[in-house]
Amino acid sequence: MKKFMALLLSMLLLTGLSTCFTASAAGANLIRNGDFSKRLNNWQTWTNDNATFEYQNSGGVNDSPCLLITNTKPVAASAFQYVNLEKGKSYLLSMDVKYEGVSMEGPGVTLGSTMYDAAANNIGESISASRYGTSDGWTTMTMIIKIDNENCKTVNAGPRLWFSTGKVWVDNVSLRLMDMSDVKSDTFEMTLSDTPNKFPVDALGVEWDPKLLLPCNLEKGITEEDLAFMKDKLDILGVQAVRMMIMPEWFEPQNDNGDPLSFNENGFKLESDDIKTTLAYLKVCHELGIKVTLTWWGAAAGSWLAFPNCNDWVSAPNNKDEIAENISWFIQYVKNELKYDCIYNVILMNEPSYAFHVEGGAVDFPYYVECYKAIRARLDADGLENIRLVGSDDAQSSGWYMQSYDALKDVCDAFNSHTYQWAYDTPYLDTMVQEFVSTRTQYGHDKPFFLGEFGDGSPTGAYYAASVETYGRGLYLAGGAVNAFKAGASGLSYWGLHDVYYYINDQGGDNGGLMETGLIGYKTDGAWRFRPSYYAWGLLCNYIPFGSQVYNVTGDNGDVIDTVAVKTPEGKWSIVAVNRSGVEQTVKVSAPAIGVSMNEYLFSETTLPTDGSMIAPSAVSTPANGVYTVTLPAWSFKVLSNINEVIVSPAETDTSLENETVTEPANTEEPDTEAESESQGAQESAETTPVKEPGETSPATSLPADDGGCASIVGAAAVVAALPVVAFGLKRKKEQD
């Protein structure tokens, strides 16, 4: 209801349209008097009640003038200006804010924008991530305004204190065209941080819901051999964790008994296709040493543990002690009977910020908290105190995250949020991702935070993403992951490992029941298909291992370069550098703390393997006076790492080269003439191929269904030379406790 009121009330803001102006110079601030140096000139304000807007001649970022908005009741309050923006363009709206006592009943402190057509109809509204509580001084908030509606005539934009009580001070409001079309090749000088982030890497993973062996896939020709195939690919990808759905009625079809404090073993059944598939998946994870986050999705509508009239296909559990018993029994069975030690995290409810429905469809946050407390108490009582509880799991809802943290920080071991809000071609991706993550890592500063579901912003419904086949999606995964780590995230989980039918609906349904967002495309004509995102995510998983310390790499990045470094528990290093521009860039990373030669692995359209093996090293990078010089082709990323054996040319030990950066082929042996000719031809082809935009489709490649996996170490046309297979082809060793 509040969303509807917000949209309705924002339409009333159509006053003073004569103050509109048109975007002119790229990069210029389109907000006039954004620093409030001319009091409230050019600004309009609106409230549906008694909010106040006060000019203050001091107290701003540099004790300069600012605007103070105060809500004593949870009402709408907005300061704004009207602008005419170009269709098809994107703009960055930002402001500096300081806030006090902002309540969580509404969106809180936000930036907001509303598009209007020529008849002054509201045709689209958006707000930024929210801020609540009391800030620790001034902070910057940003959002992207993309003019993607052909009927847009004008836009209003500015700060809001939206249906929440409290105070917010505003300064330095700006709106700038995000024009990356004139980006030139440059050299960026970056520096490795002296200290790591607070939390180490808590896994790079994938969603792997237990569906592959259900009838809806078996009817399509899937067999247990395909599960073995996926096991091999999980190993090659280096996936450290999987997030897996589970439902209580899969193994407890009816309540085992009337006493949630004691088990009736006869009430638990392991006969359903769903639970058989779940156990098969858990066996794979146990054998590979992969950590599992089990997410109890809720109770299926109409089942014994569901609320009546929940108004959705899934309900919150109707009894906190029964769901605690259900969870504890299953984990004990897996650990004690099957001897699988892979279950690491437990989450109650997928995206509860909108799905934790009780009777009548309401979302009940206090009851959500009580359920978590009951689960923690039950796990501890049953000797499962090492199982971590993860909270929030919200769907891009900073309010739900913050409430969850406040209520459950003594119950949960970590917190996570989901996001699909950015696309592979989002300019200023670094700004967007870092703000989303830092809003949470700064608020919940003493608990690890990770992105529990992560994908790009091109979904068509819940089962298909328009960019899934594109090379750009792979590049986006690297940029998104690097910036999440830079902002303090401890990990990310990509949705999902492979395409799979969740159900079959010949009439269409949601993509006919086919979840078509995976790293691996669905098996057709006897073969699974490896998408560009497969190789990108595998490169990150293999060279950003679990438990690594994350070190920021800082400096001017031109909003096109993303760089971070990690140090493994064994003392090995990786540097990841991403170029999101359409021209070659050079990055100089000053990292004397590393100071060793490292293999280079290049992700680009000309270096992707075709057989599901990982990208081979193409060169060795040796620092000069502690500085690594990394050349990044257009739309590409590189990993520098000494995790695997580094073969260094004898020339690199020559003292005459001490002050030079040396990049040598990884293999110094003379290639045979035929191989050399093929390599030269491939390089010439790559040099004469026009550079595509990152969103253009790059055909996925196929692999026969019976392929064993890592068949070749040479996977790309532009690779200079490849290291021996020992350097990168080793599969994981199961982690030893």
N, C-alpha and C positions, 0 to 999 in steps of 0.2 A: 504493500500500500504506500509505503514511504517513497519507493521508487516512482510510482505513478504521480504522487504529489510533487516530487521534485521536478519531473518532466513538465507537469502542468504549470507549476509556479514559474519555471524558467521561461515559459512562453510569455509571461507577463512582463518580462524584462525588455520587451521591444519598445523602448522609449528612447527618444533622442537619437534616432538613426542619422540625423544630420551630422553627428560627430564621426561618422565612418570616414576612413581614409584607405587608400589603396597601397598595397605593397609596392615598393619601388626598388631600392637597391638591395641586392642579395647581401645578407649578413647584417644589414642595418636593423636596429631595434625598432619594431613597428608599434611598440607601446610608447606613448608619449608621457613624459613626466613619470617614468617608472620608478625614479628615485625619490619622488614626492618633494623635490626641491621647490616646486611651485605649488605647495600645499596640495589641495585635492583637485586642481585644475585638470581637465580632460577625463576625469574619473566620474563614473556614475555608480550609484549604490542602490541596492534593493533588498528589502526584507519583507517577509510575510507577517512580521509581528514587531517586536520592539528591540531588535538588535541595534547596536550603536556603532557608528563609524567615526573615528576620532583622528584628526590630524595631530601628530606630535612633532614638535620642532627639534626633538633630540630623542636618543634612545634607539636609533637605527643601527645598522651594522657597524658603522664607524662613529657612533653617537650622532649620526646624521638624522634628518627627518624621516619619518615613517608613518604608516597607517596602523591604527589599532582597531580591530573588530572585536566586539564583546557580545556574547550571547548569554543572557541569564536564564533563558529557556531554550530547549532544543528546537530552534527554528532555522529557517533558511536565511542566510546573510551572504551577499555577494557584492564585490566591487569589480567593475568590468569596464572594458572599452570595446567598441565595435570596429572591426577591420574587414576589409574586402581582400580575400586571399585567392591565389591562383588555383584553379582546378587542377587536380592531379599532383599538386605539390605537397610537401610535408614541412611543418614548422615546429620549432622547439619553443615551448612556453616554459618559463622558469621564474622562480622567485626565491628570495631569502626569507625565512620565517623563524620566529621564536614564539613559542606557545606555552600556555599555562592552564592546567586543569581541564583539558579538553575531554569530554565524556565520550563513551564508545557507543552511544545509542544510535548515532547516525554516521555518515561518512567522515565526520570530523573536519580537520584541516585538509583542504584539497585545492588543487587548481581545477578549473572547469572551463569547458567551452560548449557552445551551442550553435548549430548551423541553422540558418533560416533561408527559405526560398523567397522568391520575389513577392509573394503574397503575405510575407511575414509569418509563415507557418514553421513551427519547430520541426526540422527534418533530421535531427540527430544530435545527441548530447553525449559527452564523455567527461570523465573526471580522472584525476591522477590517483596514484596510491594515496592512502590516507595516513594522517598522523594523529596520534592521541596522547593524552597524558600531559606531561610537562617536559619540554625539551631541555637539553643541556646546552644552552646558548643558542646561537644561530645555526641554521642548517639550510641547505638548498633543496628545493623540490622542483621536479621537471615533469613534463609530459609532452607527447607528440600529438599534434593536430594534423591529421591527414585529410585533405579536401578530396574525398573520393565520391562525392555525390554531385552529379552533373547539374542538379537543380539548386545548388548552394549559391546564394546571392551575397550573404554576409554572415559574419561570425562574431559572437561576443566571447570574450576571454578574460580571465582574471582570477584572483584568489576568492575562496569561499570558506566560510565556517558553516558547515552544511548539516543542519538538524542535530547539532551537538552543542552543549553548553561549553563555556570556557572563554579564553582570550587568545588572540593571535596578533602578533605584530608582523607587518609585511614591509619589505624593502626590496629594491632592485628587481622590479618586475620587467621581464623582457620577452619578446616574441620575435624570433628570427627565422628566416628561410633556411631550411636545411638543404642547401644546394651543394652536392658533392660532384657535380658534373665537370668542374674545372680543377679537380685534384691533380697535382703534378707529382712526378717522381721526386723523392726527397730522401735525405738521410736523417734518421731520428736517433738521437743519443739518449740511451736509457741506462738506469743504474739499478743493480740488484740491492734490495733492502738488506740491512744488517741483521734484522730480526725476523723470524717467521710469524705467520698468523697465529692466533691463539689456539686454533684447533687444527689438528692434522687431517689429512684426507680420510674421510669416513666412507669411502667407496664411490667409484664410478660404476653405474649399473644400468640395468634395463628392466622394463616391465616384461614379465614372462608369465602370463596368466595360463593356468592349466586347461588348455582347450584342444591341443593338437590331437589327442587320442579320443576325442568325443565323436559320436556317430556323425555329426555334421561335417567332420573332416575325413573320417574313415570312408564315408560315402563318396568323397572326392578322390579317393585313391591313396590317402595318407596311410602309412603303416608305421610299425615300431622302428623300422629302419630310419624313418625321418626323425624320430626322436634321437636316435644315435647320431644322425647327421647334425642336429642342433647342438648336441653335447660337444661334438668336435668343434663346431663354430664358436660356441661359448668359450672354449679353451683357447682357440686361436685369437679371438677378439681380446682375450685378457679380462673379460668381465669379472668384476670383483664382487658384485652383489646383484640380486634380482629382487624385484618387488612382485609379490604374487598374491592374487585375490583368493579368498576362501569364504564360504558361506556356512553358517552353523548347521543348517539342515542337510548339508551334503553328507554328514556323518552322524548327526543326531536328528533323524527325521521326525521324531516325536520326543517330548521331554522324557529323559531317562527315568526320572521319578519326581516326587513332589518336594524333595529336599535338595536344594542347590549346594549344600555343604558336604554331600556324600555322593559318590558315583554308584550308579547301577550299571555295571559293565555291559549287561545285556541290552541296555538302551542305546548303545553306540554301535552303529553299523558301518562297515567299510565296503559296501557292495555297490554303491552308486558309481556311474561312469566318472562323475566329477571327482570323487575322492580317490578313485583308483589312478586317475591321471595326475592328481595333485601329489600322490605318493611317488609316482614314477618321476615327476619333476624333482621332488625333494631328494630322491636317490641320486639323480644326476648332480645336483648341487653339492650334496655330501661328498660324492666321489671327486668332484673338481675343487673342493674347498671354497665354494662360493657361498657367501653369506646371504641369508634369505630374510626379507622383510615380509611377514605374513600380514595381509590387510584383511581383517574381517569386514567385508563390504557392507554388512548389515544383515537383517533378516528379510528373506523374500516375503513380499506382501502375501498375506493369507497363511503363512506358516505359523507354527505354534509360538515362535518367539517374536512375532511381529505385532505392532499395534494395529488395531482395527482402523479402517478408514484413514490410512496414512497418506493417501493421495499420491503415491508413487509406486514404482515396482519394488522398492526396497524401503525398509523401515528401520528406525532405531530399535534396538532390542527392548522388549517390554519389561525385562527384569534384569537389573544390573548384576545380581548374584548368579543368575542362570547363564548370562553371557560369560561371566568370569569362570564359571565351572566348565563351560563349553571350550573355552580357550585353553584352560589349564589341562583338561583331559587330553586334548589333541596333542599339545606340545609334549606332555609326558609320554604318550604313546610313541611319538616319533623318536624321542630321546631314549626312552627306556626299553621299548620293545624292538624298534627297528635299528637303534643305535646310530641314528643320524644326528650329527652335531652341527647342522647348518643353520638352524633357526636362530636369528640374531636380534631382530626387531619385531614388535607387534604393534599394529595400528588398529584402532577401532573406528570403523566407518571411513569409506572413501568420500572425500570432500564434504565433511559434515557441515561446513558453513552454509550449505543450502540443502543437505540431504538428511540431516539428523531429525527426521520427522517422527513426531509422536502422534497420538490420535488426533484426527482432524487436520493433520498436515503441518502443524506448527513445528518450528525448529526450537528445541529446548536446550539452551546452553547449560544452565545449572545441572540438568540431568546428565548431560554429556560429561561434566566434571565428576559427578558421582559415579558414573560407570567406570571411568578411568581409575578412580580411587579404589573401587571394588576389585578391578582386575589386578592392580598392583598388590593389594592385600592378599588376594588369592594366590597369585604366583609366588609371592614371598612365603606364604604359609605352606605351599606345596614343594618347596625347595627349588623354585625356578627364579631365584632372585637375580641370576645373571642374564635373564631375558630382558632386553631393553624395551621400554615403552616409548613410543614416538607420538607426539601430539600434534595437533592442529590439522595437518593434511588438508589445508584449506584450498579453495579454488580461487586464487588471486585475491583473497580477502585479508587485508592487513589488519582489519578490526578483529576478525576471528582469531588470527594468529596472536595478536597482542592479548586478547582476553584469555586465550588458552595458556599462553606463557605465564601470565599473572596468576592464574588459578592452578596451574599444573607444574610449575617449575620445580616443585619438591616431589613430584610424582613421576614425571617424564624425564628420560635421559637425553632426549634430543627432540627437535621440532623440525617440521618441514612444511613447505607450501608448494602448490602446483602453479605452473604458468605456461601459457601458449600465446602470450599476447604480442610477441614480436615476430616479424617475418624475416626471411633470409636476406631481403633487400632493405631492411630498416637502416637508414643512416643514423649515425650517433648511437649505434647499438651499445657501445661502451657505457654511455651515459644512462641509457634506459635500464640495462641489466644491473649495473652497479647500484643504481638507486633502489630498484626493487629489492635486491638482496640486502643492501646496507641498512635499509629501513628496518629489516628484521634482525640482522646480526647486531646492530647497535642497541636495539630495544631488548633483545634476549641475549645479552652479551656473555652470560656465563653458561650457556648451553649450546652445543653444536647445532647448526642450522644447515639444511640441505634442500635442494629442489627435488621433491619426491616424484613429481612428474614434470617432464621437460620436453617440449617439442616446439615447432614453429607455428606462426600465426596464420596458417593458410588452411585451417580445417573446413571441410564441408560436412557439417554434422559431426557426430562423435567418432565416425568410423573411417573417415577418409581425409587426407591432406593433399591439397592441390600441388604442393611442391615435392611430393614424396619421391619422385623419380629424378629430381634435378640435382645437378652438381652443387648448386648454391645452398641446398639444404645441408649438405655435409660441411661446407665452409661455415655456415651459421652455427652448427653445433660446436665447432671449435671456438668461434668468437664468443658465443654464449657461455661456454664452460670457463674459458679463461677469465672473462669479466666477473663471473660468479665467484670464482676463487679469489680474484683480486679484492672483492668486496667482503670477503670473510666466510663464504660458504665452505662447508666441509665435504660436499659431494653433490652429485647429480644423478638422476635416474631417467634415462631416455625411454619414451614410449614408442615402440616396444621392440622386442628382438626380431620378430618375424610376423608377416601377415598370417592371419588365422581366422577361420570362421568361428564366431561365438554362437551362432545359430544359423539356420538356413531359412530364408524367406524368399520364395520364388517370386513373390509380388514386389520385391524391392526392399521394403523395410528401410532400415538405416544401412545403406550400402549393401543390401541383401544379406546382412549379417557378417560380412567380411571386414575384419579390422585391417585396413589397408594403409598402415602407417609404419611398417617395420623396417628395420635395417636390411632385412632379407625379404624379397618379394615372393608371393605365394607360388607354390609349385605348379607349374604348367608344362605340359609336354615332357613330363618326367624330370624337370629341373627346377630348382630354386634359383632366384636371381639376386645377385649382390648389388645393392644400390650404392651410389657414392657415399651416402651417410654411413654405410657399413665400414668402409675403410677409414673414414674420419674418426668415428667413435672408437674403432679398434686401435688406432694410433694413440689416442688419448688414454684409453684404458691400459695399454701396455706400458706407457711411459709416464703415467701419473699413478703409481701403485698405492694401494691401501696403506695407510699409516704414514705416508710421506708428509713432511713439513712443507707448507706453502710459503714461498717468498715472493713478495710483490716486486715488480720491476717497474720503476717509475720514470717519468719524464714526459716531454711533449710528444703526444702520439698522433696529432693531427686528426683525431677522431677516426682514424682508419687502421691504426696499428694496435693490436692487443697482445700483451706480453706478460708472462708469469713464469716462475721457476719453482721446481720442487726438489727436495732432498729426501731420498728414500731412507728407511730405517738402517739400511746397510751403508749409508754414506755416499750413494751414487746420486747423480744429478740429471735433471732434464730441464730444458728451457723450451717453452712453446711460444712461437711468434706468429701472429696471424696478420695477413694483409687483406683488408676488406675493400681495397680500392682497385680500379681497373687498370692501374699502371704499376710498373715495378717499383718497389720501395726497398730501402736499405736500413737496417737497424743495427746500431752499435750498442751492445750490451756490456757495460762495465761490470765484471763479476770476478774480481780477483779471488774471492772466496772459493770459486770453483777451480779455475786455473788449469784445467786439464783438457786434452783433446776429447772431442765427442763426435759420435756419428751424426750425420744429418739425414733426416727423413722428410721428404717433400710430398705434401698433398697438393696436387694440381690436376687439371683435367688430362694432362699427358703422362701422369705417373701412377694412375690407378691400375692395380692388377685386375685380372679378369676371372680369377679362379678361386677367390675367397681367401687367398693367403694375404699376409700383411705386407704393407709397403716396405720395400727393401731400402737399406741405407744407400745414399747416392754419393756421399762424400764424407770427409772428415774435417771438422772445423777445429782449428787450434787457435787459442787466444794470443794476441800480441799485447804484452803488458797488461794482461788481465781483461782485455776487451775482445769480445766475439763480434765479428762483422758478419751479419746474416743478410743475404740478398734474397728477397721474396718476390717471385713473379706476381703478376696481376692475379687477384682473386685466388690466393693460395695461403697455406700455412706450412711451417716447418717445425719439426721437433729436433732439438739437439740433445743427445743423451749419451751417457757412458754406462747405462744399465747393462747393455750387452757389450761384448768384447769389441774394443776399438783397435783396428789395424792401422798403425801410424807409419807413414812413409819415412824411410831413413832421413830424407831431406829435412823432415820436421825437427830433427835433433841437431841440425847444423846451427851453431851459435850465431852465424851471420844472419840468420832469419829471426833473431830474437825480437826485433822491433817491427816485424811484419806479421800480418795476418795470413795464415797459410790455410788454404782449402785445397786438399789433395783428393784425387779419386780414392775411394775406399779400398780398391784392390789395385795394387801396383804391378801385377803381373801383366805381361803382354797378352792382349786378347788375340784370338785367332782372327784371320783376315775376314772370314765370312761374318762372324759376330760383330767385328768392328764396322764392317760395311753396313750391316743392318742397323747398328746403333747410330751411325752417322746419318743414314737415310731417315731414321725416325726423328733425329734432332732437326734435320732440315725441314721435315714435314711440320714439326712443332713450331719452328720459327716462322713458317709462312702461313700458319693457320690463324685466321682472325680471332682476336680475343672476344669471347662471348660474355654477355652479362651473366652474373652468377645464377640467375633464375632460369636460364635456358636449359631445356631438357638434354640430359646426357644419357643415352640409352643404357639401361641396366644390362649386365652381362649374365650369361647363363652358365651353369655348371651341371654336368650329369649327376643324377641323384646318387650314384654309387661312388662319387669321388671321395677320397679320404681326407681332403683338406689341404694342408700346406704343401702343394705339389711343386711349386717353383719359387725361387727367391727373386727372379727377375720379373717384375710386374709392370714395367712402364717403359714407354718409348724414350723418355727424356732422361732416364737414369744413366749417369756417366759410367758407373761400374758398381757391382754388388759385392758385399762381403761374403765370406763363406757362410753356409747355412747355419753354422753354429752361432753366428752373431745375432740372429734374430728369429730363427725358426724353432727354437726350443719351446715346447709347451710348458705350461705352468707346473710347478710342483705343489702338491697340496700343502697348505699352510700347516705348520706343526704347532700345536699348542704348547 
